[in-house]
Amino acid sequence: MSTATHSLPRTIGAHAILLTYTVIALFPVILVIMNSFKSRAGIFGAPLTPPTPKTFDLIGYSTVFGQGDFFHYFQNSLVVTVASLFFVLLFGAMAAFALSEYRFRGNTLMGLYLALGIMIPIRLGTVAILQLMVASGLVNTLTALILVYTAQGLPLAIFILSEFMKQVSDDLKNAGRIDGLSEYTIFFRLVLPLVRPSMATVAVFTMIPIWNDLWFPLILAPSEETKTVTLGAQLFLGQFVTNWNAILAALSLAILPVLILYVIFSRQLIRGITSGAVK
Amino acid sequence: MAARTRPKKPIRWHIGVFLAPAVLVYTAVMILPLFGTLQLSLFRNIEQSQVFVGLGNFRTLFGDPNWSVNFWNALRNNVWFFIIHMLVQNPIGILLAALLSSPRLRFAAFYRTAIFVPTILSFVIVGFAWKLILSPIWGVAPHLLDFVWLKSLFTPWLGKEQYALTALSLVSVWQFVGIPMMLIYAALLSIPDEVIEAAECDGVTGMAQFWKIKLPLILPSIGIISILTFVGNFNAFDLIYTAQGALAGPNYSTDILGTFLYRAFFGFQLQVGDPNMGAAIATMMFLIILAGVCVYLFLVQTRLRRYQF
Protein backbone atom coordinates (compact mmCIF):
# COMPACT_ATOMS: atom_id res chain seq x y z
CA MET A 1 0.00 0.00 0.00
CA SER A 2 3.02 2.29 0.27
CA THR A 3 6.36 2.59 -1.40
CA ALA A 4 8.18 1.02 1.52
CA THR A 5 6.15 -2.16 1.54
CA HIS A 6 5.40 -3.18 -1.99
CA SER A 7 6.16 -6.76 -1.18
CA LEU A 8 5.15 -9.48 -3.57
CA PRO A 9 2.32 -11.07 -1.52
CA ARG A 10 0.80 -7.66 -0.95
CA THR A 11 0.83 -6.86 -4.67
CA ILE A 12 -0.66 -10.23 -5.53
CA GLY A 13 -3.36 -9.68 -2.92
CA ALA A 14 -4.21 -6.28 -4.36
CA HIS A 15 -4.44 -7.69 -7.87
CA ALA A 16 -6.55 -10.61 -6.68
CA ILE A 17 -9.11 -8.33 -5.03
CA LEU A 18 -9.23 -5.86 -7.91
CA LEU A 19 -9.47 -8.61 -10.48
CA THR A 20 -12.27 -10.33 -8.57
CA TYR A 21 -14.22 -7.12 -8.41
CA THR A 22 -13.58 -6.37 -12.07
CA VAL A 23 -15.06 -9.76 -12.92
CA ILE A 24 -18.10 -9.02 -10.74
CA ALA A 25 -18.52 -5.63 -12.43
CA LEU A 26 -18.20 -6.87 -15.98
CA PHE A 27 -19.76 -10.32 -15.73
CA PRO A 28 -23.44 -9.31 -16.16
CA VAL A 29 -22.62 -7.03 -19.09
CA ILE A 30 -20.57 -9.68 -20.88
CA LEU A 31 -23.15 -12.35 -20.11
CA VAL A 32 -25.96 -10.33 -21.67
CA ILE A 33 -24.01 -9.36 -24.79
CA MET A 34 -22.67 -12.90 -25.25
CA ASN A 35 -26.06 -14.55 -25.00
CA SER A 36 -27.74 -12.03 -27.29
CA PHE A 37 -25.93 -13.73 -30.19
CA LYS A 38 -27.26 -17.19 -29.39
CA SER A 39 -30.24 -19.28 -30.27
CA ARG A 40 -32.84 -19.98 -27.61
CA ALA A 41 -31.43 -23.44 -27.03
CA GLY A 42 -27.96 -21.97 -26.66
CA ILE A 43 -29.13 -19.35 -24.14
CA PHE A 44 -30.69 -21.91 -21.84
CA GLY A 45 -28.43 -24.87 -22.57
CA ALA A 46 -25.07 -23.25 -21.94
CA PRO A 47 -25.50 -19.66 -20.72
CA LEU A 48 -21.89 -19.28 -19.65
CA THR A 49 -20.16 -20.22 -22.89
CA PRO A 50 -19.54 -17.81 -25.76
CA PRO A 51 -21.61 -18.40 -28.90
CA THR A 52 -20.32 -21.27 -31.01
CA PRO A 53 -21.13 -21.76 -34.71
CA LYS A 54 -23.79 -24.19 -33.53
CA THR A 55 -25.55 -21.82 -31.13
CA PHE A 56 -24.94 -18.57 -33.03
CA ASP A 57 -28.20 -16.87 -33.96
CA LEU A 58 -29.29 -13.32 -34.67
CA ILE A 59 -33.02 -13.96 -34.23
CA GLY A 60 -33.14 -11.63 -31.21
CA TYR A 61 -31.79 -8.69 -33.18
CA SER A 62 -34.15 -9.24 -36.08
CA THR A 63 -37.11 -9.30 -33.64
CA VAL A 64 -35.99 -6.03 -32.05
CA PHE A 65 -35.48 -4.27 -35.34
CA GLY A 66 -38.79 -5.64 -36.62
CA GLN A 67 -40.87 -4.66 -33.57
CA GLY A 68 -39.71 -1.64 -31.65
CA ASP A 69 -39.01 1.62 -33.41
CA PHE A 70 -35.61 1.77 -31.75
CA PHE A 71 -34.00 3.99 -34.33
CA HIS A 72 -36.61 6.65 -33.67
CA TYR A 73 -36.25 6.33 -29.86
CA PHE A 74 -32.52 6.56 -30.26
CA GLN A 75 -32.91 9.75 -32.26
CA ASN A 76 -35.16 11.26 -29.54
CA SER A 77 -32.62 10.44 -26.85
CA LEU A 78 -29.88 11.96 -28.93
CA VAL A 79 -31.83 15.19 -29.56
CA VAL A 80 -32.76 15.55 -25.89
CA THR A 81 -29.27 14.79 -24.61
CA VAL A 82 -27.40 16.99 -27.09
CA ALA A 83 -29.78 19.94 -26.74
CA SER A 84 -29.81 19.81 -22.92
CA LEU A 85 -26.05 19.44 -22.89
CA PHE A 86 -25.67 22.48 -25.13
CA PHE A 87 -27.85 24.65 -22.91
CA VAL A 88 -26.32 23.40 -19.67
CA LEU A 89 -22.82 24.15 -20.94
CA LEU A 90 -23.67 27.54 -22.47
CA PHE A 91 -25.89 28.89 -19.68
CA GLY A 92 -23.80 27.22 -16.99
CA ALA A 93 -20.56 28.69 -18.28
CA MET A 94 -22.12 32.14 -18.61
CA ALA A 95 -23.47 32.10 -15.05
CA ALA A 96 -20.23 30.62 -13.70
CA PHE A 97 -18.31 33.42 -15.40
CA ALA A 98 -20.56 36.08 -13.90
CA LEU A 99 -20.20 34.56 -10.43
CA SER A 100 -16.45 34.07 -10.53
CA GLU A 101 -15.44 37.18 -12.45
CA TYR A 102 -17.48 40.06 -11.10
CA ARG A 103 -18.02 41.27 -7.59
CA PHE A 104 -21.54 42.51 -7.22
CA ARG A 105 -24.09 42.73 -4.45
CA GLY A 106 -25.71 39.35 -3.83
CA ASN A 107 -22.93 37.38 -5.51
CA THR A 108 -22.52 34.85 -2.70
CA LEU A 109 -26.26 34.62 -2.22
CA MET A 110 -26.76 33.94 -5.93
CA GLY A 111 -24.06 31.26 -5.77
CA LEU A 112 -25.81 29.57 -2.85
CA TYR A 113 -29.19 29.84 -4.57
CA LEU A 114 -27.83 28.13 -7.67
CA ALA A 115 -26.02 25.49 -5.59
CA LEU A 116 -29.27 24.51 -3.86
CA GLY A 117 -30.14 22.27 -6.78
CA ILE A 118 -27.05 20.12 -6.30
CA MET A 119 -28.50 18.63 -3.14
CA ILE A 120 -32.26 18.85 -3.67
CA PRO A 121 -33.31 16.56 -6.52
CA ILE A 122 -35.52 18.11 -9.19
CA ARG A 123 -37.67 14.96 -9.11
CA LEU A 124 -39.40 16.19 -5.94
CA GLY A 125 -40.98 18.99 -7.96
CA THR A 126 -42.47 16.59 -10.48
CA VAL A 127 -46.11 17.21 -9.56
CA ALA A 128 -45.83 20.93 -10.25
CA ILE A 129 -43.53 20.42 -13.24
CA LEU A 130 -46.20 18.27 -14.88
CA GLN A 131 -48.81 20.96 -14.18
CA LEU A 132 -46.49 23.59 -15.64
CA MET A 133 -45.94 21.52 -18.79
CA VAL A 134 -49.66 20.83 -19.14
CA ALA A 135 -50.41 24.54 -18.74
CA SER A 136 -47.86 25.52 -21.36
CA GLY A 137 -48.85 22.72 -23.72
CA LEU A 138 -45.45 21.10 -23.63
CA VAL A 139 -46.53 17.64 -22.50
CA ASN A 140 -45.30 14.96 -24.88
CA THR A 141 -42.76 17.22 -26.48
CA LEU A 142 -39.02 16.88 -26.38
CA THR A 143 -38.86 20.55 -25.37
CA ALA A 144 -40.31 19.66 -21.95
CA LEU A 145 -37.54 17.12 -21.38
CA ILE A 146 -34.85 19.50 -22.60
CA LEU A 147 -36.08 22.23 -20.22
CA VAL A 148 -36.16 19.89 -17.24
CA TYR A 149 -32.74 18.41 -17.93
CA THR A 150 -31.24 21.84 -18.49
CA ALA A 151 -32.51 22.95 -15.09
CA GLN A 152 -31.32 19.68 -13.55
CA GLY A 153 -27.80 19.95 -14.97
CA LEU A 154 -27.21 23.66 -14.31
CA PRO A 155 -26.42 23.69 -10.55
CA LEU A 156 -23.53 21.21 -10.70
CA ALA A 157 -22.23 22.68 -13.96
CA ILE A 158 -22.15 26.20 -12.49
CA PHE A 159 -20.52 24.95 -9.32
CA ILE A 160 -17.73 23.05 -11.11
CA LEU A 161 -17.17 25.61 -13.87
CA SER A 162 -16.90 28.58 -11.52
CA GLU A 163 -14.14 26.74 -9.63
CA PHE A 164 -12.23 26.41 -12.88
CA MET A 165 -12.95 29.93 -14.10
CA LYS A 166 -11.39 31.35 -10.94
CA GLN A 167 -8.12 29.84 -12.12
CA VAL A 168 -8.09 31.73 -15.43
CA SER A 169 -5.45 34.46 -15.19
CA ASP A 170 -6.72 37.97 -14.44
CA ASP A 171 -3.86 39.51 -16.43
CA LEU A 172 -5.13 37.87 -19.59
CA LYS A 173 -8.63 39.23 -19.10
CA ASN A 174 -7.38 42.68 -18.18
CA ALA A 175 -5.10 42.71 -21.22
CA GLY A 176 -8.21 41.98 -23.29
CA ARG A 177 -10.06 44.86 -21.59
CA ILE A 178 -7.21 47.27 -22.30
CA ASP A 179 -7.35 46.20 -25.93
CA GLY A 180 -10.96 47.30 -25.89
CA LEU A 181 -12.66 43.90 -25.95
CA SER A 182 -16.18 43.80 -24.61
CA GLU A 183 -17.00 41.58 -21.66
CA TYR A 184 -18.82 39.24 -24.04
CA THR A 185 -15.81 38.89 -26.31
CA ILE A 186 -13.59 38.26 -23.29
CA PHE A 187 -15.89 35.48 -22.20
CA PHE A 188 -16.39 33.79 -25.57
CA ARG A 189 -12.94 34.38 -27.06
CA LEU A 190 -10.58 34.28 -24.09
CA VAL A 191 -12.14 32.40 -21.19
CA LEU A 192 -14.21 29.68 -22.87
CA PRO A 193 -11.33 28.16 -24.87
CA LEU A 194 -9.23 28.04 -21.69
CA VAL A 195 -11.81 26.10 -19.67
CA ARG A 196 -12.58 23.66 -22.47
CA PRO A 197 -11.16 20.63 -20.60
CA SER A 198 -13.40 21.27 -17.61
CA MET A 199 -16.34 21.77 -19.96
CA ALA A 200 -15.73 18.25 -21.24
CA THR A 201 -15.80 16.92 -17.69
CA VAL A 202 -19.08 18.70 -16.97
CA ALA A 203 -20.44 17.40 -20.27
CA VAL A 204 -19.82 13.78 -19.30
CA PHE A 205 -21.29 14.27 -15.81
CA THR A 206 -24.37 15.91 -17.27
CA MET A 207 -24.84 13.48 -20.11
CA ILE A 208 -24.97 10.15 -18.27
CA PRO A 209 -27.98 10.88 -16.00
CA ILE A 210 -29.89 12.50 -18.88
CA TRP A 211 -29.36 9.60 -21.27
CA ASN A 212 -30.28 7.06 -18.59
CA ASP A 213 -33.25 8.84 -17.01
CA LEU A 214 -36.52 6.96 -16.92
CA TRP A 215 -38.62 9.12 -14.58
CA PHE A 216 -39.18 12.24 -16.69
CA PRO A 217 -39.70 10.52 -20.06
CA LEU A 218 -42.24 8.27 -18.30
CA ILE A 219 -44.11 11.23 -16.83
CA LEU A 220 -43.64 14.12 -19.25
CA ALA A 221 -43.25 12.49 -22.66
CA PRO A 222 -44.54 8.92 -22.80
CA SER A 223 -46.09 9.21 -26.29
CA GLU A 224 -44.85 7.02 -29.13
CA GLU A 225 -43.48 10.09 -30.91
CA THR A 226 -41.31 11.30 -28.05
CA LYS A 227 -40.19 8.09 -26.33
CA THR A 228 -36.53 8.03 -25.42
CA VAL A 229 -34.44 4.93 -25.80
CA THR A 230 -34.50 4.21 -22.06
CA LEU A 231 -38.28 4.34 -21.90
CA GLY A 232 -38.60 2.46 -25.17
CA ALA A 233 -36.35 -0.31 -23.88
CA GLN A 234 -38.31 -0.46 -20.62
CA LEU A 235 -41.65 -0.88 -22.42
CA PHE A 236 -40.21 -3.27 -24.96
CA LEU A 237 -38.76 -5.45 -22.21
CA GLY A 238 -42.10 -5.44 -20.46
CA GLN A 239 -43.85 -6.67 -23.59
CA PHE A 240 -41.39 -9.39 -24.50
CA VAL A 241 -40.93 -10.90 -21.05
CA THR A 242 -40.87 -14.42 -22.44
CA ASN A 243 -38.91 -13.78 -25.62
CA TRP A 244 -35.42 -14.08 -24.21
CA ASN A 245 -33.65 -13.63 -27.54
CA ALA A 246 -35.36 -10.31 -28.11
CA ILE A 247 -34.77 -9.12 -24.53
CA LEU A 248 -31.08 -9.92 -24.57
CA ALA A 249 -30.68 -8.29 -27.98
CA ALA A 250 -32.54 -5.16 -26.82
CA LEU A 251 -30.40 -4.96 -23.69
CA SER A 252 -27.23 -5.31 -25.73
CA LEU A 253 -28.36 -2.60 -28.12
CA ALA A 254 -29.02 -0.32 -25.15
CA ILE A 255 -25.65 -1.10 -23.58
CA LEU A 256 -23.44 -0.75 -26.66
CA PRO A 257 -23.74 2.96 -27.52
CA VAL A 258 -23.14 3.98 -23.91
CA LEU A 259 -20.26 1.56 -23.59
CA ILE A 260 -18.59 2.82 -26.77
CA LEU A 261 -18.99 6.46 -25.69
CA TYR A 262 -17.61 5.56 -22.27
CA VAL A 263 -14.54 3.83 -23.66
CA ILE A 264 -13.84 6.89 -25.81
CA PHE A 265 -14.37 9.42 -23.04
CA SER A 266 -13.35 7.44 -19.96
CA ARG A 267 -9.99 9.20 -19.71
CA GLN A 268 -11.69 12.57 -19.73
CA LEU A 269 -14.24 11.44 -17.18
CA ILE A 270 -11.74 9.93 -14.80
CA ARG A 271 -9.36 12.85 -15.13
CA GLY A 272 -12.28 15.15 -14.37
CA ILE A 273 -13.23 13.27 -11.23
CA THR A 274 -9.71 12.87 -9.98
CA SER A 275 -8.71 16.46 -10.66
CA GLY A 276 -10.76 17.33 -7.61
CA ALA A 277 -13.60 18.91 -9.52
CA VAL A 278 -16.21 17.36 -7.26
CA LYS A 279 -14.68 18.05 -3.89
CA MET B 1 -19.90 49.08 -25.49
CA ALA B 2 -16.51 49.74 -23.92
CA ALA B 3 -17.15 53.45 -23.84
CA ARG B 4 -20.48 52.99 -22.16
CA THR B 5 -19.03 50.92 -19.29
CA ARG B 6 -16.32 53.51 -18.62
CA PRO B 7 -18.33 56.05 -16.47
CA LYS B 8 -17.94 56.07 -12.70
CA LYS B 9 -20.95 54.00 -11.65
CA PRO B 10 -22.15 52.15 -14.71
CA ILE B 11 -24.91 49.59 -14.55
CA ARG B 12 -23.05 46.48 -15.53
CA TRP B 13 -25.65 44.99 -17.81
CA HIS B 14 -23.39 42.17 -18.88
CA ILE B 15 -23.57 40.57 -15.42
CA GLY B 16 -27.31 40.35 -15.82
CA VAL B 17 -27.00 39.02 -19.35
CA PHE B 18 -24.55 36.34 -18.23
CA LEU B 19 -26.70 35.27 -15.29
CA ALA B 20 -30.18 35.60 -16.76
CA PRO B 21 -30.57 32.44 -18.89
CA ALA B 22 -29.33 30.07 -16.19
CA VAL B 23 -31.25 31.79 -13.40
CA LEU B 24 -34.45 31.95 -15.43
CA VAL B 25 -34.48 28.30 -16.49
CA TYR B 26 -33.37 27.11 -13.07
CA THR B 27 -35.98 29.20 -11.27
CA ALA B 28 -38.85 28.45 -13.63
CA VAL B 29 -38.33 24.71 -14.04
CA MET B 30 -36.74 23.75 -10.75
CA ILE B 31 -37.22 26.13 -7.84
CA LEU B 32 -40.78 27.31 -8.55
CA PRO B 33 -42.12 23.77 -9.19
CA LEU B 34 -40.38 22.62 -6.04
CA PHE B 35 -42.21 25.22 -4.00
CA GLY B 36 -45.31 24.69 -6.10
CA THR B 37 -45.24 21.06 -5.06
CA LEU B 38 -44.85 21.98 -1.40
CA GLN B 39 -47.80 24.33 -1.80
CA LEU B 40 -49.95 21.74 -3.63
CA SER B 41 -49.57 19.42 -0.67
CA LEU B 42 -51.71 21.85 1.32
CA PHE B 43 -54.60 21.71 -1.14
CA ARG B 44 -57.12 19.09 -2.10
CA ASN B 45 -59.22 18.68 -5.21
CA ILE B 46 -62.83 18.90 -4.09
CA GLU B 47 -65.47 19.06 -6.81
CA GLN B 48 -63.06 20.09 -9.57
CA SER B 49 -61.50 22.95 -7.63
CA GLN B 50 -58.44 23.19 -5.43
CA VAL B 51 -59.43 23.85 -1.83
CA PHE B 52 -57.00 24.80 0.90
CA VAL B 53 -57.00 22.07 3.55
CA GLY B 54 -53.95 23.02 5.61
CA LEU B 55 -52.23 19.91 6.83
CA GLY B 56 -55.21 17.75 5.87
CA ASN B 57 -53.28 15.68 3.34
CA PHE B 58 -50.60 14.94 5.91
CA ARG B 59 -53.30 13.94 8.39
CA THR B 60 -54.54 11.47 5.76
CA LEU B 61 -51.01 10.29 5.04
CA PHE B 62 -50.27 9.56 8.69
CA GLY B 63 -53.74 8.92 10.05
CA ASP B 64 -55.54 6.88 7.38
CA PRO B 65 -54.27 3.30 7.64
CA ASN B 66 -54.59 2.89 3.84
CA TRP B 67 -51.86 5.48 3.44
CA SER B 68 -49.87 5.36 6.64
CA VAL B 69 -49.15 1.62 6.48
CA ASN B 70 -47.74 2.08 2.98
CA PHE B 71 -45.84 5.19 3.93
CA TRP B 72 -44.10 3.67 6.93
CA ASN B 73 -43.40 0.52 4.95
CA ALA B 74 -41.80 2.58 2.16
CA LEU B 75 -39.80 4.64 4.63
CA ARG B 76 -38.60 1.55 6.50
CA ASN B 77 -37.57 -0.10 3.24
CA ASN B 78 -35.84 3.08 2.15
CA VAL B 79 -33.86 3.23 5.40
CA TRP B 80 -32.79 -0.40 4.91
CA PHE B 81 -31.88 0.41 1.30
CA PHE B 82 -29.68 3.24 2.59
CA ILE B 83 -28.11 1.15 5.38
CA ILE B 84 -27.05 -1.51 2.89
CA HIS B 85 -25.45 1.12 0.68
CA MET B 86 -23.58 2.59 3.62
CA LEU B 87 -22.42 -0.78 4.91
CA VAL B 88 -21.58 -2.44 1.60
CA GLN B 89 -21.11 0.12 -1.16
CA ASN B 90 -18.98 2.66 0.65
CA PRO B 91 -16.56 0.25 2.39
CA ILE B 92 -16.04 -1.67 -0.87
CA GLY B 93 -15.53 1.64 -2.66
CA ILE B 94 -12.93 2.72 -0.11
CA LEU B 95 -11.15 -0.64 -0.26
CA LEU B 96 -10.97 -0.58 -4.05
CA ALA B 97 -9.78 3.03 -4.03
CA ALA B 98 -7.09 2.25 -1.45
CA LEU B 99 -5.84 -0.66 -3.55
CA LEU B 100 -5.97 1.36 -6.77
CA SER B 101 -4.00 4.22 -5.30
CA SER B 102 -1.09 2.06 -4.25
CA PRO B 103 1.95 3.32 -6.12
CA ARG B 104 3.30 1.43 -9.11
CA LEU B 105 0.23 -0.77 -9.37
CA ARG B 106 0.01 -2.22 -12.86
CA PHE B 107 -3.21 -2.14 -14.87
CA ALA B 108 -4.67 0.50 -12.50
CA ALA B 109 -6.25 2.35 -15.42
CA PHE B 110 -7.86 -0.86 -16.67
CA TYR B 111 -9.34 -1.73 -13.25
CA ARG B 112 -10.60 1.82 -12.80
CA THR B 113 -12.30 1.87 -16.18
CA ALA B 114 -13.80 -1.61 -15.81
CA ILE B 115 -15.16 -1.14 -12.30
CA PHE B 116 -16.84 2.11 -13.34
CA VAL B 117 -18.71 0.49 -16.26
CA PRO B 118 -21.89 -0.45 -14.32
CA THR B 119 -22.28 3.14 -13.13
CA ILE B 120 -22.75 4.46 -16.67
CA LEU B 121 -25.42 1.90 -17.57
CA SER B 122 -29.06 2.85 -17.28
CA PHE B 123 -31.27 1.41 -14.54
CA VAL B 124 -33.34 -0.31 -17.17
CA ILE B 125 -30.38 -2.35 -18.34
CA VAL B 126 -29.13 -3.04 -14.83
CA GLY B 127 -32.52 -3.96 -13.44
CA PHE B 128 -33.39 -6.27 -16.28
CA ALA B 129 -29.98 -7.88 -16.64
CA TRP B 130 -29.96 -8.81 -12.96
CA LYS B 131 -33.54 -9.94 -13.11
CA LEU B 132 -32.50 -12.38 -15.83
CA ILE B 133 -29.38 -13.51 -13.98
CA LEU B 134 -31.22 -14.12 -10.72
CA SER B 135 -34.13 -15.76 -12.48
CA PRO B 136 -34.59 -19.44 -11.69
CA ILE B 137 -35.73 -19.97 -15.30
CA TRP B 138 -32.37 -19.13 -16.79
CA GLY B 139 -30.39 -20.74 -14.02
CA VAL B 140 -27.23 -18.67 -14.28
CA ALA B 141 -27.18 -17.84 -10.57
CA PRO B 142 -27.54 -21.44 -9.32
CA HIS B 143 -25.02 -22.51 -11.94
CA LEU B 144 -22.50 -20.00 -10.59
CA LEU B 145 -23.19 -20.93 -6.97
CA ASP B 146 -22.49 -24.52 -7.96
CA PHE B 147 -18.90 -23.52 -8.74
CA VAL B 148 -18.37 -22.65 -5.08
CA TRP B 149 -20.46 -25.59 -3.81
CA LEU B 150 -23.20 -23.29 -2.51
CA LYS B 151 -25.97 -24.28 -4.88
CA SER B 152 -28.25 -25.19 -1.98
CA LEU B 153 -28.29 -21.51 -0.99
CA PHE B 154 -30.11 -20.47 -4.16
CA THR B 155 -33.67 -19.25 -3.98
CA PRO B 156 -35.45 -16.89 -6.35
CA TRP B 157 -34.34 -13.90 -4.28
CA LEU B 158 -36.28 -11.27 -6.19
CA GLY B 159 -39.49 -13.23 -5.74
CA LYS B 160 -39.31 -13.72 -2.00
CA GLU B 161 -40.57 -11.04 0.34
CA GLN B 162 -37.81 -11.43 2.89
CA TYR B 163 -34.94 -11.22 0.36
CA ALA B 164 -36.16 -9.05 -2.51
CA LEU B 165 -35.28 -5.66 -1.04
CA THR B 166 -31.81 -6.75 0.08
CA ALA B 167 -31.15 -8.33 -3.30
CA LEU B 168 -32.16 -5.15 -5.13
CA SER B 169 -30.11 -3.01 -2.74
CA LEU B 170 -27.09 -5.14 -3.57
CA VAL B 171 -27.78 -4.75 -7.29
CA SER B 172 -27.85 -0.99 -6.74
CA VAL B 173 -24.59 -1.27 -4.77
CA TRP B 174 -23.10 -3.19 -7.69
CA GLN B 175 -24.12 -0.39 -10.02
CA PHE B 176 -22.89 2.55 -7.96
CA VAL B 177 -19.76 1.31 -6.23
CA GLY B 178 -17.77 3.20 -8.88
CA ILE B 179 -18.78 6.59 -7.49
CA PRO B 180 -17.36 6.27 -3.95
CA MET B 181 -14.38 4.48 -5.46
CA MET B 182 -13.58 7.39 -7.76
CA LEU B 183 -14.15 10.14 -5.19
CA ILE B 184 -12.04 8.40 -2.53
CA TYR B 185 -9.41 7.58 -5.14
CA ALA B 186 -9.23 11.28 -6.03
CA ALA B 187 -8.93 12.19 -2.34
CA LEU B 188 -6.18 9.63 -1.77
CA LEU B 189 -4.22 10.93 -4.77
CA SER B 190 -4.44 14.47 -3.45
CA ILE B 191 -2.74 13.64 -0.13
CA PRO B 192 0.62 15.48 -0.28
CA ASP B 193 3.66 13.25 -0.67
CA GLU B 194 5.36 14.96 2.28
CA VAL B 195 2.72 13.64 4.65
CA ILE B 196 3.24 10.08 3.43
CA GLU B 197 7.02 10.47 3.53
CA ALA B 198 6.88 11.84 7.05
CA ALA B 199 4.78 8.86 8.09
CA GLU B 200 7.27 6.48 6.53
CA CYS B 201 10.16 8.16 8.35
CA ASP B 202 8.30 7.50 11.57
CA GLY B 203 7.85 3.88 10.58
CA VAL B 204 4.10 4.09 9.91
CA THR B 205 3.57 1.95 6.81
CA GLY B 206 1.12 -0.43 5.21
CA MET B 207 -2.20 -0.96 6.93
CA ALA B 208 -1.29 1.23 9.88
CA GLN B 209 -0.51 4.06 7.49
CA PHE B 210 -3.91 3.69 5.88
CA TRP B 211 -5.83 3.67 9.16
CA LYS B 212 -3.83 6.33 10.99
CA ILE B 213 -2.79 8.75 8.25
CA LYS B 214 -4.84 8.36 5.10
CA LEU B 215 -8.27 7.56 6.53
CA PRO B 216 -8.46 10.69 8.72
CA LEU B 217 -7.37 12.75 5.72
CA ILE B 218 -10.08 11.39 3.45
CA LEU B 219 -12.86 11.78 6.04
CA PRO B 220 -14.28 14.86 4.25
CA SER B 221 -14.66 12.79 1.09
CA ILE B 222 -16.31 10.02 3.08
CA GLY B 223 -18.71 12.68 4.35
CA ILE B 224 -19.47 13.71 0.78
CA ILE B 225 -20.07 10.17 -0.46
CA SER B 226 -22.34 9.56 2.54
CA ILE B 227 -24.54 12.54 1.76
CA LEU B 228 -24.55 11.73 -1.97
CA THR B 229 -25.62 8.18 -1.10
CA PHE B 230 -28.31 9.53 1.22
CA VAL B 231 -29.80 11.91 -1.34
CA GLY B 232 -29.55 9.32 -4.11
CA ASN B 233 -31.18 6.56 -2.05
CA PHE B 234 -34.09 8.58 -0.74
CA ASN B 235 -34.75 9.75 -4.27
CA ALA B 236 -34.37 6.33 -5.90
CA PHE B 237 -37.10 4.98 -8.11
CA ASP B 238 -35.85 3.64 -11.43
CA LEU B 239 -34.22 0.39 -10.34
CA ILE B 240 -37.20 -0.80 -8.31
CA TYR B 241 -39.60 0.28 -11.04
CA THR B 242 -37.68 -1.62 -13.73
CA ALA B 243 -37.08 -4.75 -11.73
CA GLN B 244 -40.36 -5.05 -9.81
CA GLY B 245 -42.80 -2.64 -11.47
CA ALA B 246 -44.71 0.23 -9.88
CA LEU B 247 -46.28 -2.12 -7.34
CA ALA B 248 -42.83 -2.88 -5.93
CA GLY B 249 -43.64 -6.52 -5.38
CA PRO B 250 -43.65 -9.09 -3.99
CA ASN B 251 -46.38 -7.66 -1.77
CA TYR B 252 -44.83 -4.15 -1.51
CA SER B 253 -41.69 -5.60 0.07
CA THR B 254 -39.44 -3.50 -2.19
CA ASP B 255 -41.57 -0.35 -2.03
CA ILE B 256 -39.49 2.75 -1.39
CA LEU B 257 -40.52 6.40 -1.23
CA GLY B 258 -39.92 6.96 -4.96
CA THR B 259 -42.23 4.15 -6.08
CA PHE B 260 -44.78 5.11 -3.41
CA LEU B 261 -44.78 8.68 -4.75
CA TYR B 262 -45.21 7.38 -8.30
CA ARG B 263 -48.23 5.25 -7.35
CA ALA B 264 -49.85 8.01 -5.32
CA PHE B 265 -49.31 10.56 -8.06
CA PHE B 266 -50.29 8.44 -11.07
CA GLY B 267 -52.49 5.83 -9.53
CA PHE B 268 -52.33 2.13 -10.23
CA GLN B 269 -54.85 -0.60 -10.92
CA LEU B 270 -57.94 0.40 -8.91
CA GLN B 271 -56.66 3.55 -7.27
CA VAL B 272 -56.92 6.87 -9.09
CA GLY B 273 -53.87 9.10 -9.08
CA ASP B 274 -53.99 12.03 -6.69
CA PRO B 275 -51.56 14.91 -7.40
CA ASN B 276 -52.16 16.45 -3.98
CA MET B 277 -51.31 13.29 -2.07
CA GLY B 278 -48.34 12.88 -4.44
CA ALA B 279 -47.27 16.38 -3.50
CA ALA B 280 -47.66 15.54 0.19
CA ILE B 281 -45.37 12.52 -0.21
CA ALA B 282 -42.88 14.58 -2.24
CA THR B 283 -42.93 17.12 0.59
CA MET B 284 -42.09 14.40 3.10
CA MET B 285 -39.22 13.25 0.87
CA PHE B 286 -38.10 16.86 0.59
CA LEU B 287 -38.08 17.22 4.38
CA ILE B 288 -36.18 13.94 4.84
CA ILE B 289 -33.54 14.91 2.28
CA LEU B 290 -33.34 18.44 3.68
CA ALA B 291 -32.84 17.05 7.18
CA GLY B 292 -30.04 14.80 5.91
CA VAL B 293 -28.34 17.66 4.08
CA CYS B 294 -28.62 19.91 7.15
CA VAL B 295 -27.13 17.24 9.41
CA TYR B 296 -24.30 16.89 6.91
CA LEU B 297 -23.69 20.61 6.54
CA PHE B 298 -23.86 21.61 10.17
CA LEU B 299 -22.50 18.56 11.93
CA VAL B 300 -20.19 16.67 9.65
CA GLN B 301 -18.81 19.51 7.61
CA THR B 302 -17.88 21.78 10.51
CA ARG B 303 -16.22 18.92 12.34
CA LEU B 304 -14.33 17.63 9.34
CA ARG B 305 -13.12 20.92 8.00
CA ARG B 306 -10.04 20.97 10.19
CA TYR B 307 -8.62 18.01 8.31
CA GLN B 308 -8.73 19.77 4.98
CA PHE B 309 -5.64 21.31 3.49
Interface residues (C-beta under 8 A of the other chain):
Chain A: M1 S2 T3 A4 T5 H6 R10 T11 A14 H15 I17 L18 L19 Y21 T22 I24 A25 L26 P28 V29 L31 V32 I43 F44 P47 L48 F87 L90 F91 G92 M94 A95 F97 A98 L99 Y102 F104 M110 Y113 L114 L116 G117 M119 I120 P121 I122 R123 L124 G125 T126 V127 A128 I129 L130 Q131 L132 L147 V148 T150 A151 Q152 L154 P155 I158 R177 G180 L181 S182 E183 Y184 F187 I208 W211 N212 D213 L214 W215 I219 T230 A233 Q234 L237 W244 I247 L248 L251 A254 I255 V258 L259 Y262 V263 S266 L269 I270 I273 T274 S275 G276 V278 K279
Chain B: M1 A2 T5 R12 H14 I15 V17 F18 L19 P21 A22 V23 V25 Y26 A28 V29 M30 I31 L32 P33 L34 F35 G36 T37 Q39 L40 I92 L95 L96 A98 L99 L100 S102 P103 R104 L105 R106 F107 A109 F110 Y111 R112 T113 A114 I115 F116 V117 P118 T119 I120 L121 S122 F123 V124 I125 V126 F128 A129 W130 L132 I133 W138 G139 V140 H143 L144 W174 V177 G178 M182 L183 Y185 A186 A187 L189 S190 I196 E200 T205 G206 M207 Q209 F210 P220 S221 I224 I227 V231 N235 F237 D238 Y241 T242 G258 L261 F265 F266 P275 G278 A279 A282 M285 F286 I289 L290 V293
